[in-house]
Amino acid sequence: MFEHLGETALRLVEQYGYLALAVFTFLEASMLFPLLPSEVVVPGAAALLVAGPVTFALFAAAVVVGTTVGSLFAYHVFGERGRSALSSRGGSLRVSEERIERATGWFRRWGEHSVLWGRLLPVLRSVVSIPAGLAGMARWKFTLYSAVGALAFAAVVAAAVETGLNLLGLG
């Protein structure tokens, strides 16, 4: 059922451009549709959309907006109703209290800056919003760290794709 998901996502980026990229990154970061990680779509989107400084800025803006808004969604869901939504005693997601405490402890151990560098790492990019919300990280700081981390991710991906295309003689 999901075997052509990456191709479909890239066709949508090809058709709708930066808007599709922003929607995709929102869906991943919000945990509403985490089935297609950004490592699959964002590099392809960079190859399709980035052709110079202006398109690079638009690409980065789409990734930052989508990721930041999606992250804020997950942060609020897990910050405001996190324990009740995750609780194994009747919560809709049924996660044990021990796992919730472990996630919160992980976040406290690595600190709030883990939101920033976490945006650069596969899997952690999306899920870091959950312990940040559970731990009650300040919203302004969470937003800032998420946006800066998303910008760094977009820049690294776009630069790597451009370098790769140039090395292959396709750039």
N, C-alpha and C positions, 0 to 999 in steps of 0.2 A: 504494500500500500504506500509506503514512504520512499520507495527506491528512486523515484524521480523527483523528489522534493527539491534537491539542489538545483536541478535543471529548471524546474518551474520557478523557483525563486529568482534565478538569474534572468529568465525570460521576463519576469515582472519588473526587474530592475532595468532591463533593456527597454521595456515599453514605458515605464512610468518614472524612470530615473531616480533622482534623489529622494523623491517622496516615498517610493517603494523601499529604498534603503533605510530611510528613517522609520518606516512602519516595521520593517523586518527587525531592526535593532531594538525597537520598542518591545515587540512581541517576545524577543529572546530575553531582554533584560528584565521585563516585568514578570517573567516566569509563566506567562499566559500560553506561550508556545515555545518551549525550550527544546523541541525535537530536532531543530536544525541549527547547530552552533554557528556562530559568526565566522569561525575559521573556514567554513565552507562557502559562505556567500560573500563576505566582505572583500576578500581578495579578488574574486571574480567581478564584483561591483567596481572595485578600483580599476581593474583592467578595462572595463567598459566605460567608466565615467571620467577618469582622470586623464586629462590631456594637456595640462598646463597649470599655472598658478591659480587661475580663477576656478577652474574645475576642481583642483585640489582643495581649495577653500570650501567650495560647495559640498564636496564629498565629506570633508572633515566635519562641517557643520551638520550635515545629515546624520552622521554617526553620533556626534555629541548630543544633538537634540533627542534622537531616538533612544539612545542608551540612558541619558540622564532622566528623561521623563519616565521611561520604563523602570529604571532603578528606583525612582521616587515612588512609583506605584507599589512595587514589591516592598520597599522600606515601610510605607504606610500600612499596607496590609499586615505585615508581620510585626510592625511596631505597635499598632493599635489593637489588633486582635490576634497577635501572634500565638501566644500560649493557648488561647482557647481554640483557635483554628487548628493548631498542631497537636493538641493534647490527645493522648491515646484513650482518654476517658471521655469519648463522645465528640472529639474534634473531627472535622471533615477530612483532615489529612492523616490522622492517626500516627503521630510520631511520639515516641516515649519521652517522658520528662527527662530521663537520663541523656538522650540525644539532644534535647533542647538545651540542657545545661552544658553539654559538651561543646555545642556550637557557640553558645554565649561565652564559655570559658576560652575557646579558641580565639574568638574576637577580642576578648579582653587581653589575652596573652600577646597577640600580634599587634594590637592597637588599632586606632582609628585610621591610621595611614594605610592599613591593609586594604581599605576601600580603593585608594588611589592605585597602588601597585597591583591589586587584585584585578583591575580592569584590563591588565595586560596578559593575564594568564587564562588558558582554557579552563572551562568549567567554573572556576572561581569568579570569573568575570560576571556571571549572572547571580550566583548564589550568595555572594558576599553581602548583598542587600538584606538577606534574611537575618544573619546574626547582628548586623548593624541596627536593624529595626528592633530586634529583641533586646539588644543592649541599651537602646535608647540614645544612640548617638545623636548629637545636635543636627537638626535638619539642614541648617545652612552649611555646616561643615561636610555633611554627607553629600549634599548637592555639589559643592565646590570640588571635593575629591573625586566624585563620580565624573564630573565634566572634564576635569584635567586628565584623569586616567583614560577616559574615552577619547579625548583629543590625542593623547600620546599613542593609543592603540591605532587610531585612524592614520596618524602620521607614519608610524612604523610600517603598517600594512601597505599604504600607498607607496611609500619609498621602496619597500622591498619588491612590490609588484613592478614598479617602474624600472628598477635596477634589473630585475629578471627579464623583463621584456626587452630592455636595451641590450643585455648580454646575448639574447637570442636573436637580435636584429629585428625585432618586431615593434620596437618603440619609436 
